[in-house]
Structures are given as structure tokens and as C-alpha cells.
Amino acid sequence: MPETTPLPGSRLITFRNAFFSGVLLLAPLIVTVWAFRAFIDVVGGRFRPLYEHYLPESLKQLPFFWDVIATGVVILLVTGLGLLSNYFLGKYFLSIGERAILRIPGIGAVYSSVKQVVATFGAGNRNMFTKVVVVEFPRRGTWSMGFLTNTVQGEPQSVAGGEMWTIFVPTAPNPTSGFMVMLPRHEVVELTMSVGDGMKMIVSGGAVVPPWTGARPVTLSS
């Protein structure tokens, strides 16, 4: 049989597919380098003008190097502040500074809001989300991923009637906002994935699907 010659269009498609495959392979590295460089520029670059005029002219030709040094110093200072906050004297002075900030009109409200977000999603409350669940929200037939936050039965749960579980349904890709819903226990379906994997899936808008062993989800029946 005579050999078939690839059409110019098919070669172009092959080249295009190979190019995009290479882009996908390099994308994680490029984003990582960009994020690292941006972090250095934001942290170290802002502090460089404070000490740059003290450097000899020959050393001023390496701005990125000094940005890295300044970033390292800032990280050490922040770490030292964190260690200091664990002691009574450090907590005392930090509380004085915090009260002073809260009294500033406008700034105090922003500071309080940011602090609440950090406290909610920070390391101190990493166990606040106990399980990953799916619930029918915002209407029947539409399933949303959420986190079980509490099973305590308080006044709101008592008024709603029956055993109600509190679920936080975050928005994607920004999980710092969302909806707090109270649902009957039997309407909450528990997933086997970890809280970390659930958060990755939400932040990615569903593009990142954690590995699944095939175990069936559990319906928390009453």
C-alpha cells in the first residue's frame, strides 16, 4: 500500500497539542517561581529602601539578593513575634496594641473582620471542620459540598425542630465566605475524603478531584 503523507492541517494540530502539553507540564513550575518572586518583591522590596542607602555602590547592583535577605529577616521577626505572643508579657503588650487599633474609626472594623477570618481558617481552628459532607443546597436536587462544624443542639436547632446539624457551605473558589445552614441529621451525607482534600476541591472550583477508593458515602441517619 502507498504511504499516506500527513496533511499540513494534521501536522499543525499535532504541533498545537504538543505545545499545550508542554505548557501544562511547565505551568506548575512557572506559577511557583512567579509566586516566590512576587512574595520576595512584596516583602523584601518594600523594606529595601530602609537600608539600601547604607550599602556600598558595588553591592547595590544585586537588588534581588537583598530582597531575599530582607524577606528572611522579616520571616524571622514574624516568627519571633509569634514566639513572644506565647508568653504573658508578650500577650499583655499585644493586647494593648490590639485595643488601640480597634479604637481607630474604620481601621478597627477592618482589623476585626480580618482577625475573625484568620481565626476561623487559621491553624488554631484547623479542627473546626470535622467532616466533609454533601447536602442538597440551595434547593432540592442540587448538591453542594460543605463542612460539618457542629452537632451541638442550641436554641436555633431547638426552634427548627428535631436534631439539626450545622453545616458551613463555602463559596468557590473563595472559601472564606459561604453559608451556614442547619439541616436535619438524616439529610447530611458524609464523605470519606479529608477536610484538606475537600478544601482543595472547593478552591479549584471542582477542577481538582481527590483520589477515591470507591468506598460508598454514608448517610447520617437519625
NUMIMAR-851739 format. One record per residue: y, z negated, x negated of N, C-alpha, C in turn. Coordinates in Angstrom, 3 decimals, padded with zeros to 6 digits. Example, Ala and Ser with C-alpha at 12.3 -4.5 7.8 and 13.67 -1.06 7.14 Angstrom:
BEGIN
SITE       nv       nw       nu      cav      caw      cau       cv       cw       cu
SITE -005.690 -007.800 -013.190 -004.500 -007.800 -012.300 -003.300 -007.800 -013.200
SITE -002.250 -007.080 -012.850 -001.060 -007.140 -013.670  000.030 -007.870 -012.900
//
This chain:
BEGIN
SITE       nv       nw       nu      cav      caw      cau       cv       cw       cu
SITE -001.186  000.000 -000.829  000.000  000.000  000.000  001.246  000.000 -000.870
SITE  002.278  000.707 -000.498  003.511  000.717 -001.308  004.216 -000.620 -001.205
SITE  004.804 -001.052 -002.315  005.519 -002.312 -002.333  006.814 -002.197 -001.525
SITE  007.078 -003.244 -000.784  008.303 -003.262  000.023  009.439 -003.848 -000.796
SITE  010.549 -003.187 -000.775  011.719 -003.659 -001.508  012.534 -004.586 -000.626
SITE  012.845 -005.811 -001.129  013.628 -006.745 -000.308  014.967 -006.145  000.088
SITE  015.323 -006.291  001.313  016.599 -005.797  001.796  017.749 -006.604  001.207
SITE  018.900 -005.971  001.003  020.056 -006.721  000.466  020.402 -007.928  001.316
SITE  020.231 -007.796  002.653  020.545 -008.922  003.516  019.634 -010.107  003.284
SITE  018.333 -009.833  003.043  017.390 -010.928  002.809  017.680 -011.615  001.484
SITE  018.118 -010.868  000.483  018.488 -011.476 -000.793  019.695 -012.382 -000.622
SITE  020.635 -011.948  000.184  021.815 -012.767  000.433  021.442 -014.058  001.151
SITE  020.513 -013.947  002.104  020.064 -015.141  002.824  019.340 -016.094  001.885
SITE  018.498 -015.548  000.995  017.784 -016.376  000.026  018.761 -017.090 -000.902
SITE  019.773 -016.340 -001.363  020.792 -016.944 -002.234  021.543 -018.044 -001.501
SITE  021.899 -017.773 -000.225  022.634 -018.772  000.558  021.810 -020.036  000.756
SITE  020.532 -019.862  001.105  019.670 -021.025  001.323  019.480 -021.836  000.047
SITE  019.320 -021.119 -001.091  019.157 -021.817 -002.369  020.430 -022.569 -002.732
SITE  021.579 -021.966 -002.448  022.850 -022.631 -002.754  022.998 -023.919 -001.956
SITE  022.736 -023.849 -000.661  022.877 -025.044  000.169  021.829 -026.097 -000.183
SITE  020.652 -025.671 -000.620  019.645 -026.632 -001.081  020.147 -027.367 -002.315
SITE  020.789 -026.629 -003.225  021.363 -027.277 -004.398  022.490 -028.224 -004.046
SITE  023.313 -027.832 -003.064  024.399 -028.706 -002.626  023.845 -030.006 -002.062
SITE  022.780 -029.908 -001.264  022.184 -031.106 -000.671  021.586 -032.011 -001.743
SITE  021.059 -031.413 -002.809  020.495 -032.221 -003.894  021.590 -032.936 -004.679
SITE  022.722 -032.263 -004.857  023.808 -032.839 -005.649  024.735 -033.733 -004.836
SITE  024.696 -033.610 -003.516  025.643 -034.344 -002.669  025.604 -035.855 -002.896
SITE  024.415 -036.504 -002.929  024.424 -037.959 -003.169  025.079 -038.352 -004.483
SITE  024.813 -037.569 -005.546  025.409 -037.880 -006.848  026.912 -037.676 -006.819
SITE  027.360 -036.589 -006.188  028.790 -036.303 -006.130  029.520 -037.381 -005.342
SITE  028.959 -037.777 -004.210  029.599 -038.809 -003.391  029.631 -040.138 -004.138
SITE  028.545 -040.462 -004.857  028.506 -041.713 -005.614  029.568 -041.729 -006.703
SITE  029.676 -040.627 -007.457  030.686 -040.541 -008.521  032.083 -040.602 -007.924
SITE  032.293 -039.906 -006.801  033.609 -039.920 -006.162  033.974 -041.317 -005.682
SITE  033.011 -042.020 -005.069  033.289 -043.372 -004.581  033.596 -044.321 -005.737
SITE  032.840 -044.176 -006.837  033.087 -045.027 -008.010  034.461 -044.742 -008.595
SITE  034.815 -043.467 -008.717  036.118 -043.107 -009.271  037.245 -043.579 -008.348
SITE  037.063 -043.426 -007.044  038.090 -043.871 -006.100  038.276 -045.386 -006.165
SITE  037.173 -046.114 -006.307  037.265 -047.575 -006.410  038.017 -047.980 -007.676
SITE  037.712 -047.310 -008.784  038.400 -047.604 -010.045  039.886 -047.292 -009.921
SITE  040.216 -046.155 -009.296  041.623 -045.777 -009.160  042.388 -046.756 -008.276
SITE  041.747 -047.196 -007.182  042.434 -048.089 -006.252  042.641 -049.463 -006.866
SITE  041.605 -050.004 -007.520  041.683 -051.363 -008.071  042.390 -051.368 -009.425
SITE  041.775 -050.698 -010.387  042.341 -050.711 -011.733  043.659 -049.984 -011.837
SITE  043.797 -048.865 -011.106  045.028 -048.090 -011.179  046.247 -048.848 -010.679
SITE  046.042 -049.730 -009.728  047.175 -050.496 -009.195  047.634 -051.594 -010.159
SITE  046.730 -052.064 -010.998  047.085 -053.142 -011.922  047.520 -052.614 -013.292
SITE  047.254 -051.350 -013.581  047.597 -050.817 -014.899  049.086 -050.897 -015.204
SITE  050.004 -050.623 -014.241  051.431 -050.726 -014.572  051.865 -052.116 -015.015
SITE  051.086 -053.155 -014.720  051.471 -054.512 -015.088  051.316 -054.767 -016.593
SITE  050.424 -054.036 -017.230  050.167 -054.304 -018.649  050.286 -053.053 -019.519
SITE  050.513 -051.901 -018.894  050.493 -050.662 -019.655  051.574 -050.623 -020.729
SITE  052.747 -051.186 -020.452  053.830 -051.104 -021.430  053.573 -051.991 -022.647
SITE  052.554 -052.873 -022.568  052.201 -053.686 -023.723  051.239 -052.964 -024.669
SITE  050.656 -051.864 -024.231  049.664 -051.153 -025.043  050.357 -050.240 -026.061
SITE  049.748 -050.076 -027.217  050.279 -049.100 -028.188  050.207 -047.690 -027.607
SITE  051.077 -046.813 -028.084  051.133 -045.456 -027.566  049.803 -044.727 -027.740
SITE  049.105 -045.020 -028.830  047.830 -044.335 -029.086  046.762 -044.702 -028.062
SITE  046.861 -045.907 -027.482  045.860 -046.353 -026.517  046.208 -045.976 -025.082
SITE  047.452 -045.560 -024.864  047.855 -045.160 -023.511  047.267 -043.819 -023.102
SITE  046.624 -043.129 -024.046  046.040 -041.826 -023.744  044.697 -041.941 -023.032
SITE  044.242 -043.169 -022.797  042.954 -043.381 -022.133  043.156 -044.179 -020.844
SITE  043.832 -043.613 -019.866  044.146 -044.387 -018.655  042.908 -044.807 -017.876
SITE  041.905 -043.926 -017.792  040.716 -044.269 -017.011  039.966 -045.429 -017.645
SITE  039.929 -045.465 -018.967  039.253 -046.574 -019.666  039.910 -047.900 -019.314
SITE  041.240 -047.936 -019.316  041.946 -049.173 -018.996  041.839 -049.520 -017.509
SITE  041.690 -048.495 -016.675  041.451 -048.769 -015.254  040.104 -049.455 -015.059
SITE  039.109 -049.011 -015.836  037.784 -049.643 -015.760  037.868 -051.093 -016.221
SITE  038.588 -051.341 -017.320  038.752 -052.707 -017.825  039.463 -053.576 -016.788
SITE  040.536 -053.039 -016.197  041.284 -053.801 -015.195  040.414 -054.096 -013.973
SITE  039.591 -053.128 -013.573  038.697 -053.343 -012.434  037.700 -054.449 -012.739
SITE  037.158 -054.453 -013.963  036.239 -055.516 -014.349  036.897 -056.885 -014.322
SITE  038.146 -056.946 -014.780  038.874 -058.219 -014.761  039.105 -058.684 -013.328
SITE  039.469 -057.746 -012.443  039.692 -058.105 -011.040  038.397 -058.620 -010.410
SITE  037.285 -057.977 -010.708  035.994 -058.427 -010.163  035.671 -059.835 -010.644
SITE  035.950 -060.115 -011.917  035.705 -061.462 -012.453  036.616 -062.490 -011.778
SITE  037.878 -062.120 -011.551  038.802 -063.051 -010.901  038.381 -063.338 -009.458
SITE  037.954 -062.292 -008.750  037.490 -062.489 -007.370  036.237 -063.356 -007.352
SITE  035.344 -063.126 -008.310  034.138 -063.954 -008.412  034.495 -065.401 -008.690
SITE  035.475 -065.605 -009.602  035.929 -066.964 -009.880  036.542 -067.626 -008.662
SITE  037.281 -066.838 -007.857  037.855 -067.387 -006.627  036.751 -067.808 -005.662
SITE  035.687 -066.991 -005.591  034.569 -067.344 -004.733  033.866 -068.609 -005.183
SITE  033.720 -068.766 -006.494  033.115 -069.995 -007.015  034.011 -071.202 -006.759
SITE  035.320 -070.997 -006.927  036.267 -072.096 -006.710  036.268 -072.552 -005.254
SITE  036.034 -071.600 -004.331  036.060 -071.951 -002.907  034.903 -072.852 -002.507
SITE  033.901 -072.981 -003.373  032.756 -073.842 -003.051  033.038 -075.310 -003.341
SITE  034.141 -075.579 -004.015  034.472 -076.959 -004.370  035.583 -077.477 -003.463
SITE  035.648 -078.776 -003.336  036.572 -079.409 -002.399  038.018 -079.039 -002.701
SITE  038.411 -079.122 -003.983  039.797 -078.838 -004.359  040.143 -077.385 -004.052
SITE  039.199 -076.477 -004.345  039.445 -075.067 -004.054  039.572 -074.820 -002.570
SITE  038.716 -075.444 -001.777  038.801 -075.284 -000.319  040.125 -075.813  000.206
SITE  040.618 -076.906 -000.389  041.876 -077.509  000.068  043.038 -076.543 -000.130
SITE  043.152 -075.975 -001.340  044.267 -075.074 -001.627  044.124 -073.749 -000.857
SITE  042.900 -073.282 -000.676  042.696 -072.058  000.092  043.075 -072.256  001.555
SITE  042.777 -073.430  002.086  043.144 -073.699  003.483  044.664 -073.773  003.647
SITE  045.356 -074.327  002.643  046.831 -074.361  002.695  047.392 -072.945  002.688
SITE  046.874 -072.105  001.796  047.337 -070.725  001.739  047.031 -069.958  003.020
SITE  045.863 -070.215  003.603  045.497 -069.533  004.840  046.407 -069.939  005.987
SITE  046.730 -071.223  006.077  047.631 -071.682  007.134  049.014 -071.066  006.976
SITE  049.455 -070.895  005.739  050.763 -070.282  005.505  050.770 -068.824  005.951
SITE  049.661 -068.103  005.696  049.585 -066.698  006.100  049.546 -066.575  007.618
SITE  048.803 -067.465  008.276  048.673 -067.405  009.731  050.000 -067.656  010.443
SITE  050.943 -068.325  009.786  052.233 -068.609  010.402  053.211 -067.452  010.288
SITE  052.876 -066.430  009.516  053.766 -065.276  009.368  053.586 -064.367  010.580
SITE  054.659 -064.087  011.333  054.534 -063.238  012.535  053.971 -061.866  012.188
SITE  053.024 -061.410  012.971  052.432 -060.091  012.761  051.330 -060.124  011.728
SITE  051.668 -060.549  010.522  050.677 -060.588  009.447  049.572 -061.590  009.771
SITE  049.960 -062.719  010.364  048.967 -063.733  010.704  047.936 -063.214  011.690
SITE  048.373 -062.411  012.682  047.445 -061.864  013.673  046.481 -060.874  013.031
SITE  047.001 -060.028  012.139  046.143 -059.061  011.450  045.144 -059.789  010.559
SITE  045.625 -060.792  009.829  044.747 -061.559  008.937  043.637 -062.234  009.733
SITE  043.983 -062.814  010.881  042.992 -063.500  011.699  041.943 -062.532  012.222
SITE  042.366 -061.337  012.645  041.426 -060.350  013.165  040.470 -059.864  012.076
SITE  041.037 -059.568  010.892  040.201 -059.100  009.783  039.223 -060.194  009.359
SITE  039.670 -061.430  009.352  038.802 -062.525  008.962  037.636 -062.679  009.933
SITE  037.893 -062.484  011.217  036.824 -062.578  012.203  035.790 -061.486  011.998
SITE  036.258 -060.262  011.694  035.328 -059.164  011.451  034.481 -059.439  010.216
SITE  035.148 -059.894  009.137  034.417 -060.190  007.895  033.425 -061.317  008.117
SITE  033.837 -062.355  008.859  032.928 -063.471  009.114  031.738 -063.041  009.960
SITE  031.973 -062.068  010.855  030.889 -061.616  011.721  029.863 -060.794  010.970
SITE  030.343 -059.902  010.093  029.434 -058.990  009.414  029.227 -059.338  007.943
SITE  029.741 -060.471  007.503  029.598 -060.860  006.115  028.259 -061.500  005.819
SITE  028.090 -061.881  004.550  026.822 -062.452  004.114  026.543 -063.789  004.770
SITE  027.600 -064.508  005.138  027.396 -065.820  005.727  026.680 -065.769  007.057
SITE  026.842 -064.637  007.793  026.201 -064.499  009.089  025.217 -063.337  009.088
SITE  024.552 -063.104  007.972  023.654 -061.968  007.892  022.461 -062.124  008.841
SITE  022.167 -063.363  009.255  021.059 -063.587  010.170  021.506 -063.674  011.619
SITE  022.775 -063.343  011.892  023.258 -063.408  013.261  022.516 -062.409  014.139
SITE  022.240 -061.232  013.594  021.456 -060.241  014.312  019.988 -060.510  014.019
SITE  019.275 -060.996  014.996  017.899 -061.420  014.748  016.896 -060.289  014.895
SITE  017.146 -059.355  015.814  016.199 -058.275  016.062  016.949 -057.008  016.462
SITE  016.315 -055.877  016.180  016.831 -054.596  016.644  016.162 -054.292  017.979
SITE  016.958 -053.916  018.957  016.429 -053.655  020.292  017.016 -052.369  020.834
SITE  016.397 -051.851  021.889  016.979 -050.755  022.654  017.083 -051.213  024.102
SITE  018.187 -050.842  024.710  018.442 -051.238  026.090  019.005 -050.032  026.844
SITE  018.861 -050.038  028.140  019.434 -048.989  028.964  020.914 -049.300  029.172
SITE  021.751 -048.603  028.397  023.193 -048.838  028.407  023.872 -047.552  027.969
SITE  024.936 -047.112  028.614  025.727 -047.792  029.647  025.244 -047.547  031.077
SITE  024.130 -046.802  031.248  023.602 -046.590  032.598  022.098 -046.421  032.497
SITE  021.442 -046.459  033.621  020.004 -046.270  033.667  019.632 -044.882  033.154
SITE  018.605 -044.842  032.333  018.155 -043.577  031.772  018.798 -043.220  030.457
SITE  019.833 -043.947  030.055  020.487 -043.744  028.761  020.195 -044.951  027.882
SITE  019.544 -044.708  026.757  019.116 -045.807  025.889  020.053 -045.928  024.689
SITE  020.411 -047.148  024.382  021.284 -047.445  023.239  020.614 -048.471  022.345
SITE  020.859 -048.321  021.054  020.332 -049.295  020.099  021.315 -050.456  019.972
SITE  020.785 -051.656  019.895  021.618 -052.840  019.757  020.919 -053.913  018.961
SITE  021.560 -055.064  018.883  021.024 -056.196  018.128  020.995 -057.428  019.027
SITE  019.891 -058.108  018.998  019.781 -059.360  019.724  020.572 -060.424  018.978
SITE  021.557 -061.011  019.620  022.406 -062.002  018.960  022.129 -063.420  019.410
SITE  021.652 -063.586  020.664  021.446 -064.949  021.134  020.528 -064.959  022.348
SITE  019.750 -066.029  022.445  018.911 -066.253  023.623  019.286 -067.565  024.320
SITE  020.362 -068.185  023.837  020.805 -069.453  024.430  021.334 -069.196  025.837
SITE  020.981 -070.058  026.768  021.400 -069.913  028.159  022.610 -070.805  028.424
SITE  023.796 -070.190  028.452  025.029 -070.919  028.722  025.538 -070.632  030.118
SITE  026.813 -070.935  030.319  027.402 -070.741  031.639  027.382 -069.283  032.086
SITE  027.790 -068.306  031.228  027.758 -066.907  031.690  026.358 -066.466  032.094
SITE  025.341 -066.860  031.310  023.973 -066.464  031.631  023.504 -067.108  032.930
SITE  023.911 -068.357  033.129  023.506 -069.064  034.338  024.120 -068.429  035.584
SITE  025.393 -068.028  035.491  026.056 -067.390  036.630  025.419 -066.041  036.933
SITE  025.029 -065.305  035.876  024.422 -063.984  036.080  023.069 -064.095  036.766
SITE  022.385 -065.223  036.574  021.113 -065.434  037.245  019.931 -065.019  036.391
SITE  018.916 -065.894  036.330  017.739 -065.594  035.542  017.974 -065.806  034.055
SITE  016.953 -065.520  033.259  017.066 -065.663  031.806  017.701 -064.399  031.235
SITE  018.923 -064.532  030.769  019.673 -063.405  030.231  019.759 -063.524  028.718
SITE  019.541 -062.397  028.036  019.678 -062.368  026.577  020.955 -061.614  026.211
SITE  021.612 -062.080  025.167  022.876 -061.476  024.731  022.596 -060.418  023.674
SITE  023.087 -059.222  023.926  022.860 -058.078  023.044  024.206 -057.515  022.609
SITE  024.325 -057.211  021.312  025.507 -056.519  020.802  025.148 -055.061  020.595
SITE  025.829 -054.169  021.314  025.608 -052.725  021.199  026.769 -052.147  020.401
SITE  026.580 -051.853  019.113  027.688 -051.358  018.292  027.987 -049.889  018.566
SITE  029.186 -049.483  018.214  029.552 -048.078  018.286  029.188 -047.402  016.971
SITE  028.914 -046.121  017.027  028.578 -045.345  015.832  029.716 -044.363  015.538
SITE  030.089 -044.174  014.276  029.473 -044.765  013.074  030.138 -046.055  012.610
SITE  031.020 -046.624  013.434  031.725 -047.846  013.053  031.118 -049.033  013.798
SITE  030.215 -049.785  013.158  029.526 -050.866  013.865  030.346 -052.138  014.010
SITE  031.599 -052.149  013.508  032.408 -053.363  013.648  032.979 -053.502  015.044
SITE  032.850 -052.472  015.867  033.253 -052.575  017.266  032.058 -052.229  018.141
SITE  032.106 -052.648  019.383  030.985 -052.382  020.259  031.114 -053.150  021.556
SITE  029.984 -053.371  022.196  029.955 -054.032  023.498  028.968 -055.197  023.462
SITE  029.386 -056.314  024.042  028.489 -057.440  024.225  027.979 -057.393  025.653
SITE  026.677 -057.258  025.802  026.090 -057.171  027.133  025.033 -058.258  027.287
SITE  024.898 -058.738  028.498  023.859 -059.716  028.827  022.885 -059.062  029.787
SITE  021.628 -059.008  029.387  020.615 -058.327  030.167  019.442 -059.252  030.431
SITE  018.730 -059.038  031.541  017.508 -059.811  031.762  016.519 -059.608  030.626
SITE  015.796 -060.623  030.306  014.906 -060.573  029.165  013.911 -059.427  029.257
SITE  013.412 -059.145  030.463  012.380 -058.117  030.598  012.936 -056.701  030.433
SITE  014.265 -056.552  030.390  014.854 -055.236  030.193  015.189 -054.949  028.733
SITE  014.873 -055.867  027.855  015.151 -055.709  026.422  013.874 -055.289  025.714
SITE  013.921 -054.180  024.990  012.764 -053.661  024.266  012.984 -053.870  022.772
SITE  012.115 -054.629  022.159  012.238 -054.936  020.735  011.659 -053.812  019.892
SITE  012.331 -053.492  018.767  011.841 -052.509  017.811  011.256 -053.210  016.601
SITE  010.399 -052.494  015.869  009.779 -053.074  014.690  010.618 -052.901  013.434
SITE  011.652 -052.045  013.471  012.469 -051.816  012.281  013.312 -053.041  011.953
SITE  013.709 -053.148  010.695  014.530 -054.267  010.259  015.969 -054.078  010.704
SITE  016.732 -055.170  010.650  018.141 -055.104  011.019  018.892 -054.157  010.085
SITE  018.548 -054.176  008.802  019.202 -053.285  007.840  018.957 -051.818  008.161
SITE  017.701 -051.485  008.520  017.398 -050.102  008.879  018.109 -049.694  010.163
SITE  018.189 -050.637  011.106  018.904 -050.340  012.339  020.371 -050.068  012.092
SITE  020.979 -050.841  011.189  022.389 -050.635  010.868  022.603 -049.291  010.168
SITE  021.660 -048.895  009.293  021.777 -047.598  008.626  021.740 -046.460  009.642
SITE  020.867 -046.597  010.629  020.748 -045.546  011.636  022.020 -045.443  012.466
SITE  022.629 -046.575  012.785  023.847 -046.572  013.584  025.008 -046.001  012.786
SITE  025.165 -046.435  011.532  026.266 -045.956  010.695  026.172 -044.444  010.476
SITE  024.946 -043.920  010.376  024.763 -042.487  010.155  024.839 -041.683  011.438
SITE  025.044 -042.356  012.566  025.094 -041.641  013.833  023.752 -041.086  014.256
SITE  022.677 -041.698  013.763  021.330 -041.249  014.101  020.756 -040.239  013.139
SITE  021.539 -039.838  012.120  021.037 -038.850  011.155  019.970 -039.436  010.248
SITE  020.074 -040.742  009.952  019.086 -041.421  009.118  018.127 -042.174  010.032
SITE  016.871 -041.721  010.059  015.851 -042.359  010.889  014.890 -043.109  009.977
SITE  014.827 -044.440  010.061  013.948 -045.218  009.180  012.497 -044.839  009.379
SITE  011.661 -044.987  008.337  010.222 -044.717  008.473  009.604 -045.607  009.542
SITE  008.626 -045.055  010.230  007.985 -045.774  011.323  006.486 -045.737  011.129
SITE  005.836 -046.885  011.238  004.394 -046.980  011.015  003.588 -046.547  012.227
SITE  004.238 -046.320  013.341  003.530 -045.922  014.537  003.268 -047.060  015.496
SITE  003.674 -048.290  015.109  003.486 -049.431  015.992  004.332 -049.266  017.240
SITE  003.770 -049.584  018.366  004.490 -049.426  019.631  005.527 -050.529  019.793
SITE  006.703 -050.194  020.352  007.705 -051.223  020.615  007.194 -052.197  021.643
SITE  007.794 -053.374  021.653  007.363 -054.454  022.524  008.407 -054.674  023.598
SITE  007.983 -054.691  024.846  008.863 -055.053  025.941  008.804 -056.555  026.130
SITE  009.962 -057.207  026.009  010.001 -058.656  026.097  009.938 -059.077  027.567
SITE  008.753 -059.187  028.047  008.577 -059.525  029.450  008.809 -061.001  029.658
SITE  009.219 -061.363  030.846  009.512 -062.762  031.153  008.229 -063.527  031.355
//
